[in-house]
Amino acid sequence: MAKKLRYTIANRPAFDQVLPLLSLFAWILWGDDWLPEDITVRHGIYTGVATLAGLALASATFSCTMTYQSADPLLKDMRAQHHKVLKRNWTAIILSCLFCAVIPILSIFVDEYRPYWAFGVVIYAASLLITRFGRSVYWLRNSLFIVDHSDQVVPADAPQMKRRD
């Protein structure tokens, strides 16, 4: 049961919206007390989230590229069997990281007029970034690091090496 739930969550990026929506809901309920009054502090937070999103986007793009350009037989089989799931996940990861990089920059301009909502949107973006980066690491671990396993498995038709003692 737990394994099936894990696979369902891994195959459906829409589940990643739970944490950001809960964060946004909590912000709407209790955010008045947490909004930094100094505009430079808020702008620093916006810039920090945008920077982290840019780094996550670069990392996700690298991982995705390595997954799709690998010549390893196990990865070729995985791409052939799970192409829809891989496409859905990597598309969601890359687009979300891009969204999380752009939204804080736009929030800098909105902050002058509506700081409460600008900060709330950045909290949503930061939460989404955390969940999507976790998804990126999950797929990195389950796709690229499978190559380590394939390097350890000796094919049945491989020539056997004699040991020297």
N, C-alpha and C positions, 0 to 999 in steps of 0.2 A: 504494500500500500504506500509506504513512504517513498519507495523507489519510483513508483509510478507518478506520484505527486511531484517528485524532483524532476523527472523527465518532462512532465507536462509544463512545469514552470520554465525549464530550460528551453523548451521548444516554442514557447509563446512569450515574446517580448512584452506583450501588453501587461503581464503581471508586474512588470517593473514600475508601473504607475502607482502602485499601492503606497509605497513609502513617500514619494513626492506629494501625493494627494493628502495623505495623513499630515505631512509637514505643513502643507498649505492650510489645511483645516485648523491645525493647532495654531498657526500664525494668525488666522482670522479670529480665533477665540481669545488668544492670550498675547498677541503680538504688540499691543500698545505699550506694555512694560519693557519690551526688549528692543525697541527701535532706538538705535544710537542717535543722539541729538546732533552730534557734530557731522556735518556733511562730508568732511574730508575722511572721516572714519568709514562712512557708508561707501564713498567712492573707492576707498582702499579695499573694502570687502568685495565690491563689484569687480574691481580689477583682478583681485586674487582668484575669484571664482572663474573669471574669463580665462586667466592664465592657466589654471588647472585644467579647464575644459580643453584648451588648446593642446596641452601636453597629453591629455587623455585621447584626444582626436589623433594626434601623431602616433601614439602607441597603438591605438586600435587599427589605424590604417596600415601600420607596419605588420601587425599580427594577421590582419585580413589578407594582405598581399602575400605574406609567407604561406598562408594556408592554401591560397589559390594557385600559387606558382611553384609549389613543391612538386618534385618528381618522384617522391616516395610512393611506393605501391599502395601502402595502407592509406595514405592521404588521398590518392587517386580513387580508391574504392570508396572511401568515406564521402568524397565530393560527388561521386556518381550515385550513391545510395541516398544521401541526405542533402541533395542540392537545394531543395526548397527550404528546409530548416536553416541551413547555412546562409542562404540568401536573405531570408527574413531576419535572422539575428544580426548579421553583419550590417545590413542596411539600417536596421533600427539603431544599432550601436553608433554607427558613423553619423547618421542624421541627428541623433540625440546629442552627441558630443558637439556637433556644429551648432545646434540650437543653444546648447548650454554655454557656448563661447560667445555667441552673438547677443543673447538676451541680456547679460549683465552690462554689456557696452551700451545697449539701448536704454537700460535702466538708469544709467548715469544722466541721460537727458530728461527722462521722466521724473527723476528724483527731485528736481527743483519744484515741480508742481504737485506731485503725489508721492511723497517719500514712503508712506506706509505701503502702498501697492507695489512700488518699485522694489522695495526690500522683500516683500512677500514673493514676488515673482522670482527674485534671485534665490530665495530659500528653496522654492520649487525646483529651480534649475540645478542648484547644488545637490539636492536630494536625488534628482534624476541622474545627475552625473555620477554620483556614488553607486547607484544601482546598475547603471549601464556599464560603468567601468568594471564592476564586479562580474557582470555578464561577459564582458570582453576577456577578463582573466579566466573565467570558466571555459570559454570556447578556446582560448589559447592553450589551456591545460589539456583539454580533451581532443585537440586536433594536432597542434604542433608537437607537443610533448609525447605524442604517440610514436613519433619517430624514434625516440630513445628506446622504446619497447621493441620496435621493429629492428633496431640495430642489434639487440640482444638475442633475438630469435633467429636461430639458424635454420634456413630452409632445408627441407628434406632432400632436395637434389643438390645441395651444396657439397663440394668436395671436402672430405674429412682430412684434417691436418693431423699428422702424427706428432705426438708430444715428444719433446727431447728431454731426457732426464739428466 
